[in-house]
Amino acid sequence: MKAAKNGPYYQLRLAHGEEIQATLGAFVKAKRLRSGMVVGLGAAEDVELGYFDLKKKVYTKRVFKGDYELASITGNIAWDGDNPICHLHAVITGQKLAAFGGHLFSATVGATCELSILPGTRRLARQLDQLTGLKLLAL
């Protein structure tokens, strides 16, 4: 990964073979970012997306094997204790340009993944919400 500070935000370029969630989480921890917004695009392989079933309170997950365009990545950064939580959603497209989207659990960078992070000034945490069963932003 290569990273540069550009005014108030960071620009990251992840390299082929890097896992997006792990690489982003390590960057957030190393830079001690308190919170933030994330946007990006690129290409990935073996993408795992999920849909949260609110009634069952579980994620339905699907792995997309092969190469895909990352048409859009969007999300935020918060903390669960000492661990950064990068809550990302993604839209991917394949050769037929059909789109799939959902919570991004994992993906390995294909050609590249370019992310922009706008850091927040407050440290944001996540805490378990009994109604949904999700760790939501504690605002």
Secondary structure, 3 states (H helix, E strand, C coil): CEEEEECCEEEEEECCCCEHHHHHHHHHHHHCCCCEEEEEEEEEEEEEEEEEECCCCEEEEEEEEEEEEEEEEEEEEEEECCEEEEEEEEEEECCCCCEEEEEEEEEEEEEEEEEEEEECCCCCEEEECCCCCCEEEEC
